[in-house]
């Protein structure tokens, strides 16, 4: 009975914290201006950063992501017991209207990041301009939650400025695969889903040797073929490697993954250059 009581107490709060995308009038909310969205994101990350990070870091550590990579990527977490405190601090700092327009709060004045508390920021100029969050609990669907608006940039694109022209940059699916490569000192940017590449994101990649390493499934293969066409239409080469598993699983399962990936990449780049030269 005690277990059921706990679930019954949790369920109403989860319902009150649910996003209100489909609530009457929700679609009429004016998008938040870029500078205000940045202010909300940065403040929210700062509030979360003051909370205990152990659960979130342990979740990523089990997937092979080390603490230095977590810090470098600006990833933060807050435990569920801190939910009300985090919510209160954000309401003290911003008008509810702005918080609703950002997607951080709903019409019931509740923080919508209740089940999803591991935050992955999209950075531009080392400032967070958008957030997506993942649940760390098993069986929660959807696994991801995000702010309002469209994804403004590739994940980790801000780090491209630190790379020299001609460097290899991997284009992968999602946060975990991107972070896995960063943890092993490979340059990488991530897509929010296999179909998420936008035309305007190709130009910043043109000075690199870009290699896709998408999931080895039908969706990943279709995306890789489509991206090659998108790159080619802009005169930019795109090589592809197909691993036997997604990037994170590949590195966790194979001690020699870094060497294998480097060899596969070299072969893929040579094949691409040869094909384009014919």
C-alpha angles and dihedrals in degrees: 000000000000091000092052091049089054092052091046091053092048098047098063091049090049088051092048089050094049117120113258098216090136098039116118108279094008092114089056094062109122113240113255115253114258095248092049092048088053091050092051093047094048093046093047092050090049092052092047091047091064091060128083109288101187099100093050094045092048090052091055093040089059086059093051098260110139126216094251091057091047091053093044091053092049094236115166137180140193126200120238092248088065094053097104093044093051090046092050094049092052092049089052091052102043141032113259090236091061092045090052093048089052091052092238092112134030132220090273089063091247126136106250093209094084104121093024109061106146103095126208112189126207105220132206116178088355090298124114112244099167139013137210122184136199132209114238092201123096119244098022115133130226092035092200135055128182143182124263121282133035128311102267101203146357113287110263092009089132089069092061090084088069093058126086122238111271094031118138113255121186121217107209142164119266139337102293095054091047092050092046091058092045090052088056094047098256120135111242145162126197138222124216092235130343094278097048105102115121124203093238092058094064099072095063088053096051095093092058135069098249122203125183118220101178128165113291095243136099093270092050093049093048090049093050091052092048092048091051088056092047092050094044092052087061095045094252124131120232122189125193137209123190115207123197089245137012115292096260095049091044092057095042094049101042124055090199094049096120093054092043092050092049091052094046090048093051090052093047093050092049091049092049093050091047092049093048091049094056 
